[in-house]
Amino acid sequence: MKLLKDILYKVSLIEVVGSTNVAINAIQFDSRKIGKDNLFVAMRGTVSDGHKYIDNTITAGAIAVLCEEIPVSINEKITYIKVKDTSASLGIIASNFYDNPSEHIKLVGVTGTNGKTTTVTLLFNLFKKLNYKVGLLSTVKNQINNDVLAATHTTPDAIELNSLLRDMVNKGCTHCFMEVSSHAVVQNRIAGIHFTGGVFTNITHDHLDYHKTFDEYIKAKKGFFDALGSDAFALTNKDDANGNIMLQNSKAEKKSYSLRGMADYRCRVIENQFSGLHLNIDNQEVWSKLIGSFNAYNLLAVYATAVLLKEDKTNVLTTLSSLNSVEGRFQYVRTDNGIIGIVDYAHTPDALVNVLKTIGDIRTGNEQVITVVGCGGDRDVAKRPLMAKIACDLSNKVILTSDNPRSEEPAAIIKDMQKGVDAVNNKKTISITERSEAIKTACSYAKQGDIILVAGKGHEKYQEVKGVKHAFDDMEVLKENLKLFEK
C-alpha cells in the first residue's frame, strides 16, 4: 500500500477535498474493477465518461477519486483530487505507485508504422544472447526473461505498463525493449515513463480511422520523441521522409541510420535471397537469417541501438548473425517441389509493398506470385483499395478475403478493396470471403517453384468476427494445405 500523498508526487493538482494521508492499495480507471481502498481515476473515453461512475466506485470501496470535475454531492469520507487531465496524471501516479520502475532499467521504446515488433524482438533476443536479463513489451507478447505473458495491446495501459516494469526490475532485468504505438502516445499511456532511448522506424498510411489525418498521425509519433529527456538518445531512420521531423524539438541525443545516404549508422545490402541477407554494416560484412531490405533496416536499427547502449560493435554484429526471424514476419516454408509459402503481418500499404518487392527481388521471374490479402474491419477504410491495388500490381494472382472483420460484414470490406482493382487486374483477381478457403485455393493454384504470400495477420492465432475471437493460424492453415497439395 502507498499513501495517497506520495503517489501524487509531481502531479499538478487544481483542488483537493479531503485528506491525502490515506493508504491506497490499488489504482483503477475501470469502475468495474474497483475494490476496497482503491483510487479511482475518472477518465473521459470515446465511449463513456468515468465521471458518471464515481458514486458506484465509492460504493464498491474506493477511498479516493482523481477527477477533472469534483461532483456536486461529495462523500465526506472520500478524498477527491481535481486535475486538468486525468489520463496524463494516471501515468505519473502509476509510476509513483510502483516506485518509478522505468528509472531503474534501461528502457528503449520503438515507434513507427512498420518494423516495431521485429525491432524490439530482435533487440530482446540480442541482449539475451549477450547474457543480460531482459524484458519485452510487444504486439505479439510480453516477456520477462524466459517468462512469456499474453499481450492485449501494442502498448499496455499506464497501470499495467508500470506493473510489468516493476516485475522486470524485481527479477533483475537490466534492459527492456517496448513498442510505442501512436495510440499510446495520444492516450498518455507512457506519461511519467523514463526512456533511455527512442527509435523511429518509418511512418506510412495507417490508423487514420483514429488519428483522422496523416498530419495528426505524424504528430502522435513525434510526441514520443518530444518527451524524451536530455539523458536519452533519439535514433531515426534518415531514409524516411519524416525521419528528421521526429527529432525536431527533442532534447535527446540525436542519431540516425540509413541504407541510402549519409548517417551515423549505415548499411548496404550485398545479397538478398530466401536463405538470408548478406549485409555490410559500418564496414563490416554480416550474414543474417532474415530476408528483405525492410529487415536490413530493422537489423541496422538494432545494431545502432545496441551501440548506443554501449555494447561492443563486434559482439553485436556476431550475435546479430545468429538471430532468427520473428514469428509472422516474412515467415516461410518450402515444399519438396519448391513451392514457397510466406506468412507476413503486412496490414498496411507500405508493408505489403515491402514484402512483395522483396519477393520480386528474389524471384527468378518464371514462377507465379499468388497473394492472399484482406483488410481489418472497424479500421482505416481508405487503405482498403490501396492494399488491393498493390497486391494486384505486384502479384500474378490475387485472392481478396477476410482479415479480422470484427463488427463489419466481410463482403462489404472486400467490396471496398475491389475499388482498387482496375480492368487490367480484374482478370487475375478473385474474392473468397472465407479466409481458410482462400488460402486453400491459393495452394491449389500453386505449381512447382511458385510463391504464395498470405498477408495481414502474421503471428495472430485468431480471427475476430462479431466480437468473438475464433482460433485461426495462417501458417498452420498454409502448411496443412500445402501438405494436401503435395500428396
N, C-alpha and C positions, 0 to 999 in steps of 0.2 A: 504493500500500500504506500501511497505517496500523499503528502499534504497538498491540498489544492494550491496554496500559495507558492509552493515550489514548482509545480508543473505549469504555472502561469508565467514563469520567468521568461522575459523577452517578448511577451505578448503585449501588444498595445491595447490597453483597457480604456474603455469610454466611461463605464459605470459599473460599480459593484454594489449589490444589495445582499447583505448577509455576511457571514464570516468566511474567510478563505483559510481559516485554521481548522479545516475538516479533512479527514482522511478519505482518499479516493482509491478504490481497489480495481477499477477498470474504466476505460473510456469507450463510449459507444456513440455512433452517429445514426445507427439503425434503432429506431424506437422499439422494435420487436425483440431486441437482444438485451434490453436493459435489465440489470439485476440490482441487488442491494448495494448501496453506497457507490453507485456508478456516477460518472459525469456524463451527462447527455449533451452532445454537441448538435444544436439545431441548424441543419444546413438546408439551403434552398436548392432543390434539384430541378431537373427539366420536367419531371412528372409530378412530384409532390414537394411540399414545404414542411420541413421538420418542425417548424414553429407550431404547427397545428397539433402536434403530438406531445407537447411539453407536459400537459396535465396527465396524460396517460403514462409518461415515463416516471413522473413523480409517484403515481400510484404503484408502479412496478418496482420502485425502490431507489430511483435516482435521488442523490443528495445535493447535486449541483447541476446547473444548466448554463451552458455557454450559448449565447444567442445574439442576434442582431437587433432584436426588439424585445425588451423586457415586457412580459404580459401585464395587462392592466390589473388583473387579480393575481396577487402573489401569495405564496405559502411561506409563512414566517420561519418555518423550519428548513427552508431550502435556500441555497445561495445562488444568486443569478449574476452572471457576468456578461456585460454587453461589450461587443467588439464590432468593428466595422465589417469584417469579413470572417465568418466562422470557418470557411474551408481553408483559408490561409492560416488561421490561428491553430487549426487542428494539427497541422504538420509540426508546428513548434511545440504544442502541448504533448503530442505523441512522442516526439524526440526526448523531451524532458522526462516524461513518464518512464521511458526505457533507458534513462541515463545517457542520452545522446550517443548511441552506438556508432553512428557514422563518423564520429570524431576519433574512434578507436580502431578503425580499419581503413585500408586503402581502397576507397570505393570509386570505381570508374563507370560512368554512365555512357551508353552508346545510343545515339538517336539518328534518325533518318528514315526514309520510306522503305528502302530495301537494305538487307545485309545486317540488320541489328542482331538477329538471333544467331546467325553464323559467326559474327564477330565476337559476341560475348561468350558463346560456347567454345570457340577456339581459344579465346583468352583463358577461360576456366580450365580447359584441358591442358593448355600450355603450362600454366602455373602449377597445376597438379603434378605434371611431369618434372617441373623444376623443384619439386619437393616442398611446395607450400601447402598450407591448409587454406582452402578457397571456398567462396560462396558464389552461387549463380542465381540470378533472377531473370527469367526469360519467358517468352511466349510459350515455349514447349514445356518447361519445367523449372521449378526452383530446386536448388541443391545446396546442401551444407556438407562439405567434404564428400562422403560417399552416400549420405542420406538424401534420397530423392523425395521431393514433395510436389504435389499437384499444383499447377499454376492456373488461376482462373482469369487473370488479366495480364496483359503485357507488362504493365507496371502495377504492383499492388497498391491498395489504398494506404494512406499515411499510417494508420494504426498497424496494419499487417506488415507494412514495409519495415517499420521500426522494430516490431516484434521479431521479424526474421533476422534483421541485422543484429539485434541483441543476442539471438541464439547463435549466430555466426561468431560473434566476439567471444561469447561464453565457451564455445567449442574450439577456440584457438585459431580461428581464421584470421589471416593477415591481410587478405585481399578479397574483394567482391566485385564481380562484373555484372552489370544490370542493364537491361533495355530500358530506355526512357521514351515513352510514347508521347505524341503531341497532346493526346487527351490528358495524360498525367500532368503535363506542364500547365495546361489551362485550368485543370481541376485542382491544382495545388497539391497533388499527391506527393510531390517531392519538396514541398515547403519545409524549411528547417533542417534539410539534409545537407551534410557537408560532403562534397565530392572532391576527390584527389585529382580527377581529370574528367574531361568530356570529349567524346569522339563523334564527329559528324560523318556519315557515310554518303548520303545523297538525298535529294528531295525531288519527287516526281508526283504526278497526279494520283492522289488518294485522299480518302477521308473527307471529301468535300461535302458529304452529307452532314458532317458535324461542323466543320470549320467554315462552310459556305463558300469561301473564296480561296484561291491559291495563295493570295497575299496573307490572309489570316493564318493559313497553314504554315507558311514560312515564319511568320511572327511567333507562332507557338513553338516551333523548333528553336528559333533564335532565343526565346525566353529562357531556355535551359542554359545557354552559354552566357547570357546577360547576368545570370545569378551566380556564376562561378566566382570564387574568391581569388584574390591575387596570389594565393599559395597553390593554386591549381593549374593544370595545363588544359589548353583547348586545342584539339587536333582536328583539322578539317581536310576534306577531300578537295584539293585545289582544282581538280578537273570538273567538278560540278559547278554549274553556272552560279549557284547561290552559296558556294563554299565560303567565299570571303565575307559574305553578308553575315554569316553566323558569328564571325569574330568581331564584328563592329560592336563597340561599347563593352566588350568583355574585358574584365580586369585580369583574366588568366593569362599565363604564358602562352603565346600564340605559335602553333606549329602546323605544318601542312605536309600532305603526302600526295604523290601524283604518279601516273603511268605515262603522262603525255608531255610534261613540261618541267620547269624548274620548281623544286620544292625541297623541304628539309629532309624528306624521305622519299626515295624514288625506286621504281621497279620497272623492269622490262620483261615482256613475255617472249621467251625464246622459242618455246614449243607448247602447243595446246592439243592434247589428244584425250581420248576416253581413258587412257591409262593414267593421266595426270598432267600437271603443269611443270614445265621447266622454266624457272624464273631467274632473273638477275636482280637481286635486292641489294641496294647500296654496294654495288660492285662485287657481290658475292653470288655465285651460282647456287641455286637451291632447287630441289625436286620436291613437289607436293603431290599428294594423292587427290587433291581437289581439282576440279575441272572448270575451265572458262575464265575469261578475262574479268568477269564480275568477282570471281573468287580471288583473282590476283589482287584486286582492290582490298578485299576482306583480309587477305593474308598480309598485305602491306600495312594496313591499319593495325593489325595485331602486332606485327613486328615493331612498328613505331611506338605503340602504346607500351610495350614491354621495355623498350629502350628508355622511354620517358619515365618509366618506373624503376630505372637504374639497373636493369638486368644486362648481363654481358651479351653483346651482339652475337658472338659466335655461338654461345649456348642457345640463344633464342632461335637462330637460323637452323641449327642442328635439330632442335626439338620440333620446330615447325614442320620439318620434312616427315616426321613420324605421325602427325595428326591425321585422323580420318575425317571424312566429310560429315556434316551434321544431318541427322535424320530428316528426310523430306526436303532436303535442299540438293537438287541435282543428284538424287539417289537413283542408282540404276542397276539393272540386272541384264544378263545376256543369256540367250538360249543357246542350245547346242548348234543350231543352224544360223547363229549370228544375228537373230533379231534382238535389238536393244530396247528395253523398256525403261523409261525415265519417269520418276515422280518428283515434282517440284512444287513448292509453295507459291509459285508465281501467281499473284492475285491482283497485280497492278499492271497497267500497260507497259511500263518500263521494265519490270521484272520479266514479263513474258517476252519482250523484245530481247532482253539479255540472254535468256535461256535458248530461244530459237536461233538467235545469231550464233551462239556458241555451238549449237548443233550444226548449223550451216557451215561454220568454220572447220569443223572436224570431219563432216561427211565427205565422201568421195564424189558424190554427185549422181551416182547411179541408183541409190536407194531412195525409197519414199520416206517422207517425214509425215507421220499421222498424229495429229494433235487432238486431244480431248480437253475441252475447256468449258467452264461455266463461270457465273458471277454470283456473288452472295446476295441474298435478299436483305431488304431494310438497310442497304448501304448505298454508296455513291452510284446513282443511276447513270451519270454522264459517262462513266468509263466503260459501260457495257458494250456499246457499238465499237469503241476503240479496241477492246480486247478481241472481239470477233474479227475485226479488220486485220489486226496484227497477226492473229493465228492464220487467217486465210492468205495473207501476203507472204508468209514465211513457211508455209506448210504445203504438202501435196494433197492432203486430205484433212478435213476438219470435221469434228463431231461436237456440236454445241449441246451442252447438257446442264444438269443441275449442279450447283456447288452446295452451299448451305442456304436453302431458300428461305429459312426462318418463317416469317408470317406471310410471305408473298407466295403466289402461285408460280411454280417452276416454269410453266408455259409462258407466263407473262414476262418473266425475266429473259427467257430465250428470245421472245419476240423483240425485246429491246436490243438484244445482241444482234439479231438479224438485220437491224437497220444499218449495221456496219459492213454488211456483205453486199458487194456490188454485183452486177450482172455477170461479170467475168468470173468471179469467185463462187458464184451461186452453184455452179455445176459440181464443184468439189466439196460442197458443204452439205451435211445432213444434220437434223436435230433429233435427239433422243432424250426424252425427259428423264428416264431412269438412269442414274449415273453408272450403276453396275452393268446395265445393258450397253451403255455407251462404250465402256472400257472393253467389254466382251466383243463388241462389233469392231473396235479398233484392232484388237488382236486377230480377229478373223480376216481383216484386210491385209495384215502384215505378211510379207514374204521374206525369204532369206535376205538378211542384211538390212532390212527396214528398221526405222526408228520410231517408236511410239512415245509420245510425251503426254503424260496425264498431269495437267496443271491445275493449281488453285488451292488444293487442300493440304498437300505435303504431309506433314507429321500427324495431322489430326486423325483421331481414331473414331470419329463420329460424323454424322450428318444431321444437322439441325433442321427439323421440319415441324412447323406449327408449335414451336415452343418445346418440342421433345427431341432429345439427342439420341439418335439410333446408332448402334455400333456400325462403323464403316471405316475401312482402311484401304486407301488407294493402292498401296503397294501389295497388300495381300490379295486384293481382287485382281490386280495386274498379274501377279505371279500365278495365281490359280488358273487364269485364262490362257496364259502363255503355255502352261503345262498341258492344258487341254488341247491347245492348238498343236503342240508337238507330237501328241500321240497319233 
